[in-house]
């Protein structure tokens, strides 16, 4: 990964997070929960970007609905990015769920079970 793509990943992550919590929430009032952009990976040709998003809500149905809304509004987010970033072409965004938090909590539970069995 080059310095340029690393810098672009970071800048896109910051801007997408701002758009999701600002303009998209204004546009879609049903969007709920805490939305976190955990990682952005831009392809070397700068044409596509994978955006990993975590949605924390009080129920998994609300989280899934919010994530579906984010995916459905990928074009809107891309247009908003084009307005705030100075790029020749803004990459096409693919939103993916970030399941690292769930994986981490599952691993914590497994470790806790192991420690209880040892005692």
C-alpha positions as CSV (number, residue, x, y, z in Angstrom):
1,X,0.0,0.0,0.0
2,X,1.4,3.4,-1.0
3,X,1.4,6.5,1.1
4,X,-1.1,8.1,-1.2
5,X,-3.7,5.3,-0.8
6,X,-3.1,5.3,3.0
7,X,-3.7,9.0,3.1
8,X,-6.8,8.7,0.9
9,X,-8.2,5.8,3.0
10,X,-7.9,8.0,6.1
11,X,-9.4,11.1,4.5
12,X,-12.3,9.1,3.0
13,X,-13.0,7.4,6.3
14,X,-13.2,10.8,8.0
15,X,-15.4,12.4,5.3
16,X,-17.8,9.4,4.9
17,X,-18.3,9.3,8.7
18,X,-19.2,13.0,8.7
19,X,-21.6,12.4,5.8
20,X,-23.3,9.4,7.4
21,X,-23.8,11.3,10.7
22,X,-24.8,14.5,9.0
23,X,-26.3,14.7,5.6
24,X,-27.6,11.1,5.4
25,X,-29.3,11.3,8.8
26,X,-31.0,14.5,7.7
27,X,-32.1,12.8,4.5
28,X,-33.2,9.5,6.0
29,X,-34.8,10.2,9.4
30,X,-35.3,6.4,10.0
31,X,-31.5,5.9,10.2
32,X,-30.8,5.1,13.8
33,X,-28.1,3.8,16.0
34,X,-24.4,4.7,16.4
35,X,-22.8,4.4,13.0
36,X,-19.0,4.0,12.9
37,X,-16.8,3.8,9.7
38,X,-14.1,1.5,10.9
39,X,-12.0,1.2,7.7
40,X,-11.8,2.2,4.1
41,X,-9.8,0.4,1.5
42,X,-9.3,2.1,-1.8
43,X,-8.2,0.0,-4.8
44,X,-4.8,0.8,-6.3
45,X,-6.5,2.3,-9.4
46,X,-8.6,4.6,-7.1
47,X,-11.8,3.5,-8.9
48,X,-13.5,1.5,-6.1
49,X,-13.4,1.6,-2.3
50,X,-14.6,-0.9,0.3
51,X,-16.1,0.9,3.3
52,X,-16.4,-1.1,6.5
53,X,-19.3,0.1,8.7
54,X,-20.4,-0.9,12.2
55,X,-24.0,0.0,13.3
56,X,-24.7,-0.3,17.0
57,X,-28.3,-0.2,18.0
58,X,-30.6,-1.5,20.7
59,X,-31.8,-4.3,18.4
60,X,-30.3,-6.3,15.6
61,X,-33.3,-5.5,13.4
62,X,-32.7,-1.8,13.7
63,X,-29.0,-2.3,13.0
64,X,-29.7,-4.3,9.8
65,X,-32.3,-1.8,8.7
66,X,-29.8,1.1,9.2
67,X,-27.1,-0.8,7.3
68,X,-29.5,-1.5,4.5
69,X,-30.3,2.3,4.3
70,X,-26.6,3.1,4.2
71,X,-26.1,0.6,1.3
72,X,-29.1,2.0,-0.6
73,X,-27.7,5.5,-0.3
74,X,-24.2,4.7,-1.5
75,X,-24.7,7.0,-4.6
76,X,-25.8,9.9,-2.4
77,X,-22.7,9.4,-0.2
78,X,-20.5,9.4,-3.3
79,X,-22.1,12.6,-4.6
80,X,-21.6,14.3,-1.2
81,X,-17.9,13.1,-1.2
82,X,-17.5,14.6,-4.7
83,X,-18.6,18.0,-3.3
84,X,-16.1,18.0,-0.3
85,X,-13.0,16.2,-1.8
86,X,-10.8,17.3,-4.6
87,X,-10.4,14.2,-6.6
88,X,-10.5,13.7,-10.3
89,X,-12.8,10.7,-9.8
90,X,-14.5,9.8,-6.5
91,X,-14.2,6.0,-6.1
92,X,-17.4,3.8,-6.3
93,X,-18.3,2.9,-2.7
94,X,-19.1,-0.6,-1.5
95,X,-20.4,-0.7,2.0
96,X,-19.6,-3.9,4.0
97,X,-20.5,-4.8,7.6
98,X,-17.6,-4.7,10.0
99,X,-18.0,-7.7,12.3
100,X,-14.8,-7.3,14.2
101,X,-16.7,-6.1,17.3
102,X,-18.9,-9.2,17.3
103,X,-16.0,-11.4,16.7
104,X,-14.0,-9.8,19.5
105,X,-16.9,-10.2,22.0
106,X,-17.3,-13.8,21.0
107,X,-13.6,-14.5,21.6
108,X,-13.9,-12.7,25.0
109,X,-16.7,-15.1,25.9
110,X,-14.7,-18.1,24.9
111,X,-11.7,-17.0,26.9
112,X,-13.9,-16.3,29.9
113,X,-15.3,-19.9,29.7
114,X,-11.8,-21.3,29.5
115,X,-10.7,-19.5,32.6
116,X,-13.8,-20.6,34.5
117,X,-13.1,-24.2,33.5
118,X,-9.5,-24.0,34.7
119,X,-10.6,-22.8,38.2
